[in-house]
Amino acid sequence: MKSKAAIGRIIETLKGIYPDSLCSLQYDKDYELLFAVRLAAQCTDERVNQVTPALYARFPTLESFAEADPKEVGEYIHSCGFYNGKARDIVACARELLEKHGGKVPGTMEELTALPGVGRKTANLILGDVYGQPAYVCDTHCIRITGRLGITDGSKDPVKVERQLRESIPPEESNNFCHRMVLFGRDTCTARSPQCAGCPLKADCDMGKTL
């Protein structure tokens, strides 16, 4: 696995490229981020950001989502794909947030993953962005790039990758590191055509060293 020194260089290089390391999903309220991440499954953040303004204008409160007809919610999120299941999850999630959590997004992994449509990736994002806790968001970009770099062993299993990242990436760097993985995955280390020749991480990348 990658040495601490190499991981430190990778982290610092990414900080220089992406100093802000912000989540790509746009939201104003905590529950809006929760719903946006659900919409982003099998969909791009860009598309989600195009859809959510009208969705949140039609359903401006958590109560309005809880009272909504999933079919109507589905009409607003149709272009995100798998809209029927996503709409059902959003409405059911809104109801549980009101009934079990006083209308607030909970702040523990156990409570979050008990909500409809919420898995570890979503829960980690909420814990990191909303609550400022150490969070290892293992989306497709993070899984792909950390495997190429040699920080993880190349596994595609999100739970295994998360465990390996917890052993490698300092907790205080974790949330921003994962956001930077997403940005880097879009800009440089793409799935099909990674730009290895001019990659700023090439010297510390297992895949880059073989090219």
GROMACS elastic network, one bead per residue, 0.5 to 0.9 nm:
[ bonds ]
;  ai    aj funct       b0    kb
    1   150     6  0.60257   500
    1   151     6  0.58461   500
    1   152     6  0.67232   500
    1   153     6  0.72122   500
    1   168     6  0.88751   500
    2     5     6  0.82826   500
    2     6     6  0.64007   500
    2     7     6  0.65610   500
    2   149     6  0.80427   500
    2   150     6  0.58002   500
    2   151     6  0.51419   500
    2   152     6  0.79612   500
    2   168     6  0.81429   500
    2   204     6  0.84584   500
    2   206     6  0.88595   500
    3     6     6  0.52594   500
    3     7     6  0.62645   500
    3     8     6  0.85679   500
    3   151     6  0.84285   500
    3   168     6  0.86866   500
    4     7     6  0.50680   500
    4     8     6  0.60202   500
    4     9     6  0.86382   500
    4   168     6  0.74815   500
    4   169     6  0.86995   500
    5     8     6  0.50422   500
    5     9     6  0.63224   500
    5    10     6  0.87310   500
    6     9     6  0.50798   500
    6    10     6  0.62300   500
    6    11     6  0.86482   500
    6   204     6  0.60734   500
    6   205     6  0.89884   500
    7    10     6  0.50173   500
    7    11     6  0.61367   500
    7    12     6  0.86025   500
    7   151     6  0.74791   500
    7   168     6  0.77145   500
    7   169     6  0.74788   500
    7   204     6  0.81281   500
    8    11     6  0.51486   500
    8    12     6  0.61833   500
    8    13     6  0.85410   500
    8   169     6  0.86741   500
    9    12     6  0.51886   500
    9    13     6  0.60111   500
    9    14     6  0.85424   500
    9   201     6  0.85092   500
    9   204     6  0.80116   500
   10    13     6  0.51736   500
   10    14     6  0.61850   500
   10    15     6  0.85998   500
   10   200     6  0.88718   500
   10   201     6  0.64182   500
   10   204     6  0.72562   500
   11    14     6  0.52753   500
   11    15     6  0.62313   500
   11    16     6  0.88098   500
   11   169     6  0.87388   500
   11   173     6  0.79984   500
   11   177     6  0.68791   500
   12    16     6  0.63596   500
   12    17     6  0.88362   500
   13    16     6  0.51717   500
   13    17     6  0.64816   500
   13    18     6  0.87121   500
   13   200     6  0.74146   500
   13   201     6  0.74284   500
   14    17     6  0.50453   500
   14    18     6  0.58981   500
   14    19     6  0.77359   500
   14   177     6  0.78473   500
   14   180     6  0.66152   500
   14   181     6  0.83876   500
   14   184     6  0.80718   500
   14   200     6  0.87042   500
   14   201     6  0.85003   500
   15    18     6  0.51681   500
   15    20     6  0.79627   500
   15    21     6  0.78116   500
   15   176     6  0.86907   500
   15   177     6  0.83102   500
   15   180     6  0.78591   500
   16    19     6  0.56854   500
   17   180     6  0.87284   500
   17   184     6  0.87877   500
   18    21     6  0.54957   500
   18    22     6  0.86747   500
   18   180     6  0.65221   500
   18   183     6  0.78405   500
   18   184     6  0.85322   500
   19    22     6  0.88035   500
   19   180     6  0.88827   500
   20   176     6  0.84210   500
   20   180     6  0.88604   500
   21    24     6  0.88682   500
   21   175     6  0.89248   500
   21   176     6  0.56301   500
   21   177     6  0.77460   500
   21   178     6  0.86267   500
   21   179     6  0.55864   500
   21   180     6  0.54918   500
   21   183     6  0.79429   500
   22    25     6  0.86670   500
   22   129     6  0.89550   500
   22   176     6  0.75853   500
   22   179     6  0.64977   500
   22   180     6  0.80729   500
   23    26     6  0.76925   500
   23   125     6  0.88850   500
   23   129     6  0.79193   500
   23   176     6  0.88211   500
   23   179     6  0.61333   500
   23   180     6  0.89450   500
   23   182     6  0.88763   500
   24    45     6  0.64362   500
   24    46     6  0.79320   500
   24    49     6  0.85700   500
   24   179     6  0.82296   500
   24   182     6  0.86831   500
   24   183     6  0.84857   500
   25    33     6  0.71745   500
   25    36     6  0.68427   500
   25    37     6  0.76601   500
   25    40     6  0.87127   500
   25    45     6  0.58828   500
   25    46     6  0.77862   500
   25    48     6  0.74327   500
   25    49     6  0.63194   500
   26    32     6  0.84693   500
   26    33     6  0.73878   500
   26    36     6  0.80109   500
   26    45     6  0.87705   500
   26    48     6  0.86035   500
   26    49     6  0.61135   500
   26    52     6  0.82983   500
   27    30     6  0.75037   500
   27    31     6  0.86185   500
   27    32     6  0.56168   500
   27    33     6  0.56158   500
   27    36     6  0.78691   500
   27    49     6  0.87159   500
   27    52     6  0.84803   500
   27    53     6  0.89753   500
   28    31     6  0.87017   500
   28    32     6  0.67746   500
   28    33     6  0.78273   500
   29    32     6  0.52052   500
   29    33     6  0.68448   500
   30    33     6  0.54282   500
   30    34     6  0.66531   500
   30    35     6  0.89877   500
   30   104     6  0.79941   500
   30   105     6  0.65835   500
   30   126     6  0.80529   500
   30   130     6  0.67487   500
   31    35     6  0.62249   500
   31    36     6  0.84809   500
   31    62     6  0.76855   500
   31    94     6  0.82015   500
   31    97     6  0.87852   500
   31   103     6  0.88653   500
   31   104     6  0.76146   500
   31   105     6  0.61311   500
   32    35     6  0.51122   500
   32    36     6  0.59451   500
   32    37     6  0.85806   500
   32    52     6  0.86246   500
   32    56     6  0.80250   500
   32    62     6  0.89268   500
   33    37     6  0.61451   500
   33    38     6  0.86415   500
   33   125     6  0.89269   500
   33   126     6  0.76036   500
   33   130     6  0.88852   500
   34    37     6  0.54582   500
   34    38     6  0.66101   500
   34    39     6  0.89666   500
   34    90     6  0.88600   500
   34   105     6  0.81333   500
   34   118     6  0.81536   500
   34   122     6  0.71048   500
   34   123     6  0.83691   500
   34   125     6  0.86291   500
   34   126     6  0.69820   500
   35    38     6  0.50961   500
   35    39     6  0.63330   500
   35    40     6  0.87239   500
   35    86     6  0.88037   500
   35    89     6  0.87810   500
   35    90     6  0.62075   500
   35    93     6  0.85747   500
   36    40     6  0.61790   500
   36    45     6  0.84018   500
   36    48     6  0.66966   500
   36    49     6  0.81220   500
   36    52     6  0.74068   500
   37    41     6  0.68473   500
   37    45     6  0.84199   500
   37    48     6  0.86118   500
   37   118     6  0.87833   500
   37   121     6  0.89781   500
   37   122     6  0.62922   500
   37   125     6  0.85399   500
   38    41     6  0.57263   500
   38    86     6  0.66985   500
   38    89     6  0.82232   500
   38    90     6  0.78171   500
   38   117     6  0.67045   500
   38   118     6  0.72146   500
   38   122     6  0.75247   500
   39    42     6  0.80982   500
   39    43     6  0.70863   500
   39    44     6  0.88647   500
   39    45     6  0.85735   500
   39    48     6  0.64424   500
   39    77     6  0.77018   500
   39    80     6  0.63821   500
   39    81     6  0.82212   500
   39    82     6  0.87391   500
   39    83     6  0.81074   500
   39    86     6  0.64497   500
   39    87     6  0.87014   500
   39    90     6  0.89252   500
   40    44     6  0.58412   500
   40    45     6  0.58256   500
   40    46     6  0.89708   500
   40    47     6  0.81489   500
   40    48     6  0.61625   500
   40    80     6  0.72540   500
   41    44     6  0.78534   500
   41    80     6  0.83253   500
   41    81     6  0.85336   500
   41    82     6  0.87317   500
   41    86     6  0.89041   500
   42    80     6  0.78402   500
   42    81     6  0.72145   500
   42    82     6  0.82156   500
   43    46     6  0.84753   500
   43    47     6  0.69526   500
   43    48     6  0.73469   500
   43    79     6  0.88395   500
   43    80     6  0.57149   500
   43    81     6  0.68961   500
   44    47     6  0.53301   500
   44    48     6  0.64571   500
   44    49     6  0.87658   500
   44    80     6  0.79929   500
   45    49     6  0.61148   500
   45    50     6  0.86426   500
   46    49     6  0.51952   500
   46    50     6  0.64385   500
   46    51     6  0.89158   500
   47    50     6  0.50799   500
   47    51     6  0.64163   500
   47    52     6  0.88601   500
   47    79     6  0.77462   500
   47    80     6  0.67453   500
   48    51     6  0.51085   500
   48    52     6  0.60709   500
   48    77     6  0.81901   500
   48    79     6  0.86500   500
   48    80     6  0.66159   500
   49    52     6  0.55326   500
   49    53     6  0.72134   500
   50    53     6  0.68351   500
   50    54     6  0.83327   500
   51    54     6  0.61902   500
   51    55     6  0.65154   500
   51    56     6  0.89695   500
   51    76     6  0.69367   500
   51    77     6  0.62829   500
   51    78     6  0.88577   500
   51    79     6  0.78883   500
   51    80     6  0.79203   500
   52    56     6  0.58456   500
   52    57     6  0.82685   500
   52    76     6  0.81686   500
   52    77     6  0.78427   500
   53    56     6  0.53360   500
   53    57     6  0.60785   500
   53    58     6  0.86822   500
   54    58     6  0.61902   500
   54    59     6  0.85561   500
   54    76     6  0.72862   500
   55    58     6  0.52911   500
   55    59     6  0.61522   500
   55    60     6  0.81342   500
   55    73     6  0.74597   500
   55    76     6  0.58741   500
   55    77     6  0.75303   500
   56    60     6  0.50515   500
   56    61     6  0.78556   500
   57    60     6  0.53076   500
   58    64     6  0.85334   500
   58    76     6  0.89938   500
   59    62     6  0.75843   500
   59    63     6  0.83388   500
   59    64     6  0.52733   500
   59    65     6  0.57483   500
   59    68     6  0.79803   500
   59    73     6  0.87575   500
   60    63     6  0.84320   500
   60    64     6  0.66619   500
   60    65     6  0.79276   500
   61    64     6  0.52013   500
   61    65     6  0.66062   500
   61    66     6  0.87926   500
   62    65     6  0.51541   500
   62    66     6  0.62533   500
   62    67     6  0.87500   500
   62    94     6  0.59495   500
   62    95     6  0.81608   500
   62    97     6  0.83298   500
   62    98     6  0.77140   500
   62   103     6  0.72286   500
   63    67     6  0.62566   500
   63    68     6  0.85557   500
   63    94     6  0.72648   500
   63    95     6  0.77557   500
   63    98     6  0.75887   500
   63   103     6  0.84775   500
   64    67     6  0.51621   500
   64    68     6  0.60105   500
   64    94     6  0.87382   500
   65    69     6  0.83343   500
   65    70     6  0.88794   500
   65    73     6  0.83386   500
   65    90     6  0.75038   500
   65    91     6  0.56142   500
   65    92     6  0.87496   500
   65    93     6  0.89500   500
   65    94     6  0.60301   500
   65    95     6  0.78651   500
   66    69     6  0.85733   500
   66    90     6  0.82719   500
   66    91     6  0.51817   500
   66    92     6  0.68972   500
   66    93     6  0.78340   500
   66    96     6  0.84796   500
   66    97     6  0.89820   500
   66    98     6  0.80710   500
   67    91     6  0.75411   500
   67    94     6  0.87170   500
   67    95     6  0.79939   500
   68    71     6  0.84047   500
   68    72     6  0.72265   500
   68    73     6  0.70595   500
   68    91     6  0.66510   500
   69    72     6  0.54270   500
   69    73     6  0.65604   500
   69    74     6  0.87066   500
   69    87     6  0.87400   500
   69    88     6  0.86886   500
   69    91     6  0.78207   500
   70    74     6  0.59852   500
   70    75     6  0.86915   500
   70    84     6  0.73904   500
   70    85     6  0.89292   500
   70    86     6  0.88212   500
   70    87     6  0.51729   500
   70    88     6  0.53865   500
   70    89     6  0.86564   500
   70    90     6  0.81629   500
   70    91     6  0.64280   500
   71    75     6  0.64808   500
   71    84     6  0.71916   500
   71    87     6  0.72242   500
   71    88     6  0.82501   500
   72    75     6  0.51293   500
   72    76     6  0.68998   500
   72    87     6  0.83862   500
   73    76     6  0.54061   500
   73    77     6  0.65681   500
   73    78     6  0.85787   500
   73    83     6  0.83979   500
   73    84     6  0.85561   500
   73    86     6  0.89092   500
   73    87     6  0.55766   500
   73    88     6  0.83696   500
   73    90     6  0.85042   500
   73    91     6  0.82254   500
   74    77     6  0.51371   500
   74    78     6  0.56046   500
   74    83     6  0.52555   500
   74    84     6  0.57093   500
   74    85     6  0.85442   500
   74    86     6  0.76047   500
   74    87     6  0.52097   500
   74    88     6  0.82771   500
   75    78     6  0.52998   500
   75    79     6  0.86607   500
   75    83     6  0.79270   500
   75    84     6  0.89337   500
   75    87     6  0.89027   500
   76    79     6  0.79817   500
   76    83     6  0.87783   500
   77    80     6  0.55385   500
   77    81     6  0.75624   500
   77    82     6  0.89313   500
   77    83     6  0.59385   500
   77    84     6  0.88648   500
   77    86     6  0.83301   500
   77    87     6  0.76695   500
   78    81     6  0.59318   500
   78    82     6  0.76372   500
   78    83     6  0.52376   500
   78    84     6  0.81463   500
   79    82     6  0.86966   500
   79    83     6  0.76652   500
   80    83     6  0.64801   500
   81    84     6  0.84454   500
   81    86     6  0.84983   500
   82    85     6  0.59036   500
   82    86     6  0.63228   500
   82    87     6  0.86791   500
   83    86     6  0.50010   500
   83    87     6  0.57879   500
   83    88     6  0.84490   500
   84    87     6  0.52278   500
   84    88     6  0.62833   500
   84    89     6  0.86916   500
   85    88     6  0.51906   500
   85    89     6  0.61947   500
   85    90     6  0.86677   500
   85   117     6  0.87255   500
   86    89     6  0.51032   500
   86    90     6  0.61504   500
   86    91     6  0.87194   500
   86   117     6  0.75627   500
   87    90     6  0.51720   500
   87    91     6  0.62900   500
   87    92     6  0.85329   500
   88    91     6  0.53760   500
   88    92     6  0.60532   500
   88    93     6  0.83724   500
   88   116     6  0.86576   500
   88   117     6  0.89467   500
   89    92     6  0.51056   500
   89    93     6  0.57693   500
   89    94     6  0.84351   500
   89   115     6  0.86262   500
   89   116     6  0.53039   500
   89   117     6  0.54135   500
   89   118     6  0.86686   500
   90    93     6  0.50363   500
   90    94     6  0.61122   500
   90    95     6  0.86778   500
   90   116     6  0.75182   500
   90   117     6  0.76505   500
   91    94     6  0.51604   500
   91    95     6  0.63844   500
   91    96     6  0.88118   500
   91   116     6  0.89803   500
   92    95     6  0.51686   500
   92    96     6  0.63224   500
   92    97     6  0.86891   500
   92   115     6  0.83057   500
   92   116     6  0.63726   500
   92   117     6  0.89197   500
   93    96     6  0.51229   500
   93    97     6  0.61132   500
   93    98     6  0.86733   500
   93   115     6  0.58760   500
   93   116     6  0.53062   500
   93   117     6  0.76281   500
   93   118     6  0.87432   500
   94    97     6  0.51442   500
   94    98     6  0.63763   500
   94    99     6  0.86455   500
   94   103     6  0.79571   500
   95    98     6  0.52625   500
   95    99     6  0.60210   500
   95   100     6  0.83172   500
   95   103     6  0.85993   500
   96   100     6  0.54623   500
   96   101     6  0.71121   500
   96   102     6  0.89146   500
   96   103     6  0.82723   500
   96   115     6  0.71057   500
   96   116     6  0.83267   500
   97   100     6  0.56364   500
   97   102     6  0.63731   500
   97   104     6  0.61110   500
   97   105     6  0.65351   500
   97   106     6  0.81352   500
   97   115     6  0.81130   500
   98   101     6  0.57480   500
   98   104     6  0.72937   500
   99   102     6  0.63017   500
   99   103     6  0.73770   500
  100   103     6  0.78735   500
  101   104     6  0.55671   500
  101   105     6  0.70358   500
  101   106     6  0.67342   500
  102   105     6  0.86285   500
  105   112     6  0.77586   500
  105   126     6  0.85062   500
  105   130     6  0.89848   500
  106   109     6  0.84786   500
  106   111     6  0.61578   500
  106   112     6  0.61218   500
  106   126     6  0.89245   500
  106   127     6  0.88862   500
  107   110     6  0.87407   500
  107   111     6  0.72202   500
  107   112     6  0.71014   500
  107   123     6  0.86664   500
  107   126     6  0.77617   500
  107   127     6  0.62107   500
  107   130     6  0.83513   500
  107   131     6  0.67203   500
  108   111     6  0.53958   500
  108   112     6  0.61201   500
  108   113     6  0.85825   500
  108   123     6  0.80111   500
  108   127     6  0.72168   500
  109   112     6  0.52129   500
  109   113     6  0.60229   500
  109   114     6  0.85078   500
  109   120     6  0.73754   500
  109   123     6  0.59671   500
  109   124     6  0.73270   500
  109   127     6  0.76997   500
  110   113     6  0.54946   500
  110   114     6  0.63329   500
  110   123     6  0.87826   500
  111   114     6  0.52580   500
  111   115     6  0.69373   500
  111   123     6  0.89203   500
  112   115     6  0.55117   500
  112   116     6  0.88538   500
  112   118     6  0.65235   500
  112   119     6  0.77986   500
  112   120     6  0.83013   500
  112   122     6  0.83214   500
  112   123     6  0.56408   500
  112   126     6  0.85350   500
  113   116     6  0.77310   500
  113   117     6  0.80169   500
  113   118     6  0.50963   500
  113   119     6  0.52265   500
  113   120     6  0.64237   500
  113   122     6  0.82489   500
  113   123     6  0.63627   500
  114   117     6  0.85738   500
  114   118     6  0.70961   500
  114   119     6  0.83342   500
  115   118     6  0.56089   500
  115   119     6  0.84742   500
  116   119     6  0.87414   500
  117   122     6  0.89487   500
  118   121     6  0.79557   500
  118   122     6  0.58546   500
  118   123     6  0.65903   500
  119   122     6  0.55206   500
  119   123     6  0.61242   500
  119   124     6  0.86197   500
  120   124     6  0.58949   500
  120   125     6  0.84788   500
  120   137     6  0.79195   500
  120   138     6  0.85494   500
  120   158     6  0.87125   500
  120   159     6  0.81398   500
  121   124     6  0.52499   500
  121   125     6  0.63291   500
  121   126     6  0.88176   500
  121   136     6  0.77846   500
  121   137     6  0.51477   500
  121   138     6  0.59481   500
  121   139     6  0.68181   500
  121   158     6  0.81791   500
  122   125     6  0.51388   500
  122   126     6  0.63368   500
  122   127     6  0.86684   500
  122   137     6  0.75183   500
  123   126     6  0.51775   500
  123   127     6  0.61308   500
  123   128     6  0.85854   500
  123   135     6  0.86884   500
  123   137     6  0.84094   500
  124   127     6  0.50345   500
  124   128     6  0.60730   500
  124   129     6  0.84796   500
  124   133     6  0.86171   500
  124   134     6  0.82062   500
  124   135     6  0.50023   500
  124   136     6  0.60226   500
  124   137     6  0.55273   500
  124   138     6  0.85951   500
  124   175     6  0.84358   500
  125   128     6  0.51932   500
  125   129     6  0.58828   500
  125   130     6  0.78713   500
  125   135     6  0.65976   500
  125   136     6  0.76494   500
  125   137     6  0.58971   500
  125   175     6  0.76637   500
  126   129     6  0.53181   500
  126   130     6  0.52303   500
  126   131     6  0.68817   500
  126   132     6  0.85992   500
  126   133     6  0.88975   500
  126   135     6  0.84692   500
  127   130     6  0.57155   500
  127   132     6  0.62629   500
  127   133     6  0.54341   500
  127   134     6  0.73547   500
  127   135     6  0.63201   500
  127   175     6  0.89976   500
  128   131     6  0.56608   500
  128   134     6  0.58700   500
  128   136     6  0.81323   500
  128   137     6  0.86641   500
  128   174     6  0.84528   500
  128   175     6  0.56250   500
  128   176     6  0.85583   500
  129   132     6  0.56773   500
  129   133     6  0.78274   500
  129   135     6  0.85471   500
  129   175     6  0.75502   500
  130   133     6  0.82404   500
  132   135     6  0.82848   500
  132   175     6  0.83245   500
  133   171     6  0.83689   500
  133   172     6  0.82870   500
  133   175     6  0.80221   500
  134   170     6  0.86930   500
  134   171     6  0.50389   500
  134   172     6  0.61318   500
  134   173     6  0.76851   500
  134   174     6  0.58476   500
  134   175     6  0.61496   500
  135   166     6  0.87887   500
  135   171     6  0.73894   500
  135   172     6  0.88500   500
  135   173     6  0.88600   500
  135   174     6  0.56420   500
  135   176     6  0.87689   500
  135   178     6  0.83212   500
  136   162     6  0.60318   500
  136   163     6  0.87639   500
  136   165     6  0.70913   500
  136   166     6  0.72131   500
  136   169     6  0.88999   500
  136   171     6  0.86186   500
  136   174     6  0.57162   500
  136   175     6  0.59994   500
  136   177     6  0.83873   500
  136   178     6  0.64708   500
  137   142     6  0.75566   500
  137   158     6  0.88266   500
  137   162     6  0.74648   500
  137   174     6  0.83624   500
  137   175     6  0.71452   500
  137   178     6  0.58744   500
  137   179     6  0.80185   500
  138   141     6  0.77441   500
  138   142     6  0.54445   500
  138   143     6  0.58791   500
  138   158     6  0.57162   500
  138   159     6  0.80113   500
  138   161     6  0.70085   500
  138   162     6  0.62169   500
  138   178     6  0.73440   500
  139   142     6  0.53827   500
  139   143     6  0.61563   500
  139   144     6  0.85865   500
  139   158     6  0.74977   500
  139   178     6  0.84330   500
  139   182     6  0.79835   500
  140   143     6  0.51787   500
  140   144     6  0.60129   500
  140   145     6  0.85025   500
  140   156     6  0.84982   500
  140   158     6  0.86252   500
  140   182     6  0.83447   500
  140   185     6  0.89897   500
  141   144     6  0.52216   500
  141   145     6  0.59884   500
  141   146     6  0.83315   500
  141   178     6  0.87221   500
  141   181     6  0.61485   500
  141   182     6  0.53551   500
  141   183     6  0.85164   500
  141   184     6  0.82014   500
  141   185     6  0.54287   500
  141   186     6  0.80611   500
  141   189     6  0.84248   500
  141   190     6  0.80264   500
  141   191     6  0.79449   500
  142   145     6  0.53784   500
  142   146     6  0.58574   500
  142   147     6  0.82262   500
  142   161     6  0.88516   500
  142   178     6  0.63044   500
  142   179     6  0.85158   500
  142   180     6  0.87741   500
  142   181     6  0.52937   500
  142   182     6  0.64601   500
  142   185     6  0.77788   500
  143   146     6  0.56475   500
  143   147     6  0.61683   500
  143   148     6  0.87384   500
  143   152     6  0.81978   500
  143   154     6  0.76192   500
  143   155     6  0.76014   500
  143   156     6  0.63875   500
  143   157     6  0.81774   500
  143   158     6  0.70469   500
  143   161     6  0.66323   500
  143   162     6  0.87160   500
  143   181     6  0.89394   500
  144   147     6  0.53434   500
  144   148     6  0.63233   500
  144   149     6  0.87639   500
  144   154     6  0.74052   500
  144   155     6  0.86933   500
  144   156     6  0.76717   500
  144   185     6  0.84056   500
  144   189     6  0.86854   500
  144   190     6  0.88696   500
  144   191     6  0.74924   500
  145   149     6  0.60309   500
  145   150     6  0.84352   500
  145   151     6  0.86697   500
  145   154     6  0.88679   500
  145   181     6  0.70673   500
  145   184     6  0.86093   500
  145   185     6  0.70822   500
  145   189     6  0.68240   500
  145   190     6  0.85926   500
  145   191     6  0.87758   500
  146   149     6  0.50307   500
  146   150     6  0.60278   500
  146   151     6  0.51365   500
  146   152     6  0.56207   500
  146   153     6  0.83002   500
  146   154     6  0.74797   500
  146   161     6  0.85309   500
  146   165     6  0.85388   500
  146   181     6  0.82312   500
  147   150     6  0.51185   500
  147   151     6  0.61304   500
  147   153     6  0.57452   500
  147   155     6  0.70095   500
  147   156     6  0.85150   500
  147   161     6  0.86304   500
  147   206     6  0.86109   500
  147   207     6  0.87566   500
  148   151     6  0.78071   500
  148   152     6  0.81061   500
  148   153     6  0.85850   500
  148   154     6  0.68664   500
  148   205     6  0.66396   500
  148   206     6  0.61129   500
  148   207     6  0.52929   500
  148   208     6  0.80031   500
  149   152     6  0.76584   500
  149   154     6  0.89757   500
  149   201     6  0.82208   500
  149   202     6  0.84079   500
  149   204     6  0.68969   500
  149   206     6  0.50980   500
  149   207     6  0.63316   500
  149   208     6  0.78438   500
  150   153     6  0.62264   500
  150   154     6  0.73072   500
  150   204     6  0.85554   500
  150   205     6  0.65551   500
  150   206     6  0.54698   500
  150   207     6  0.78137   500
  151   154     6  0.84740   500
  151   164     6  0.78946   500
  151   165     6  0.73726   500
  151   168     6  0.71279   500
  151   169     6  0.87812   500
  151   205     6  0.88329   500
  151   206     6  0.89283   500
  152   155     6  0.71936   500
  152   160     6  0.89418   500
  152   161     6  0.64143   500
  152   164     6  0.60148   500
  152   165     6  0.69564   500
  152   168     6  0.84900   500
  153   161     6  0.80565   500
  153   164     6  0.82638   500
  154   157     6  0.89926   500
  154   161     6  0.81697   500
  155   158     6  0.79266   500
  155   160     6  0.70640   500
  155   161     6  0.64905   500
  156   159     6  0.88878   500
  156   160     6  0.79724   500
  156   161     6  0.72417   500
  157   160     6  0.53558   500
  157   161     6  0.61518   500
  157   162     6  0.85811   500
  158   161     6  0.50343   500
  158   162     6  0.59575   500
  158   163     6  0.85507   500
  159   162     6  0.50900   500
  159   163     6  0.62721   500
  159   164     6  0.87490   500
  160   163     6  0.51161   500
  160   164     6  0.63047   500
  160   165     6  0.86647   500
  161   164     6  0.50932   500
  161   165     6  0.61000   500
  161   166     6  0.85678   500
  162   165     6  0.50915   500
  162   166     6  0.61622   500
  162   167     6  0.87550   500
  163   166     6  0.51727   500
  163   167     6  0.65981   500
  163   168     6  0.89599   500
  164   167     6  0.51589   500
  164   168     6  0.63930   500
  164   169     6  0.86152   500
  165   169     6  0.54853   500
  165   170     6  0.86420   500
  165   174     6  0.82820   500
  166   169     6  0.58175   500
  166   170     6  0.73425   500
  166   171     6  0.72681   500
  166   174     6  0.80824   500
  167   170     6  0.79112   500
  169   172     6  0.84073   500
  169   173     6  0.66751   500
  169   174     6  0.60214   500
  169   177     6  0.81867   500
  170   173     6  0.53990   500
  170   174     6  0.61982   500
  171   174     6  0.50857   500
  171   175     6  0.79444   500
  172   175     6  0.75592   500
  172   176     6  0.85195   500
  173   176     6  0.58343   500
  173   177     6  0.57925   500
  173   178     6  0.86496   500
  174   177     6  0.50906   500
  174   178     6  0.62752   500
  174   179     6  0.87969   500
  175   178     6  0.53662   500
  175   179     6  0.64762   500
  175   180     6  0.87833   500
  176   179     6  0.50572   500
  176   180     6  0.61402   500
  176   181     6  0.86075   500
  177   180     6  0.50982   500
  177   181     6  0.62588   500
  177   182     6  0.89415   500
  178   182     6  0.66247   500
  178   183     6  0.89488   500
  179   182     6  0.52936   500
  179   183     6  0.65899   500
  179   184     6  0.87298   500
  180   183     6  0.50233   500
  180   184     6  0.59166   500
  180   185     6  0.82742   500
  181   184     6  0.50613   500
  181   185     6  0.58507   500
  181   186     6  0.86013   500
  181   189     6  0.89167   500
  182   185     6  0.50456   500
  182   186     6  0.63968   500
  182   187     6  0.87573   500
  183   186     6  0.52918   500
  183   187     6  0.62395   500
  183   188     6  0.84327   500
  184   187     6  0.50835   500
  184   188     6  0.55148   500
  184   189     6  0.60519   500
  184   190     6  0.79894   500
  185   188     6  0.57413   500
  185   191     6  0.74917   500
  185   194     6  0.84524   500
  186   189     6  0.67419   500
  186   190     6  0.57316   500
  186   191     6  0.86234   500
  187   190     6  0.69478   500
  187   194     6  0.89200   500
  187   195     6  0.86995   500
  188   193     6  0.85142   500
  188   194     6  0.58631   500
  188   195     6  0.53658   500
  188   196     6  0.77847   500
  188   198     6  0.88347   500
  188   199     6  0.70126   500
  189   192     6  0.86149   500
  189   193     6  0.74660   500
  189   195     6  0.61064   500
  189   196     6  0.74047   500
  189   199     6  0.80511   500
  190   193     6  0.56146   500
  190   195     6  0.75311   500
  191   194     6  0.64857   500
  193   196     6  0.86431   500
  194   197     6  0.87131   500
  194   199     6  0.86374   500
  195   198     6  0.62468   500
  195   199     6  0.61008   500
  196   200     6  0.85458   500
  196   201     6  0.86146   500
  196   202     6  0.66380   500
  196   207     6  0.85792   500
  196   208     6  0.60568   500
  196   211     6  0.79427   500
  197   200     6  0.89657   500
  197   202     6  0.77906   500
  197   208     6  0.80425   500
  197   211     6  0.83786   500
  198   201     6  0.87889   500
  198   202     6  0.77583   500
  199   202     6  0.52964   500
  199   203     6  0.86095   500
  199   208     6  0.82682   500
  200   203     6  0.76182   500
  200   204     6  0.89992   500
  201   204     6  0.56496   500
  201   205     6  0.60766   500
  201   208     6  0.81271   500
  202   206     6  0.79991   500
  202   207     6  0.79987   500
  202   209     6  0.67197   500
  203   206     6  0.83507   500
  203   208     6  0.70818   500
  203   209     6  0.67628   500
  204   208     6  0.77648   500
  204   209     6  0.77609   500
  205   208     6  0.50119   500
  205   209     6  0.61646   500
  205   210     6  0.88872   500
  206   209     6  0.54108   500
  206   210     6  0.68839   500
  207   210     6  0.54748   500
  207   211     6  0.70097   500
  208   211     6  0.54829   500
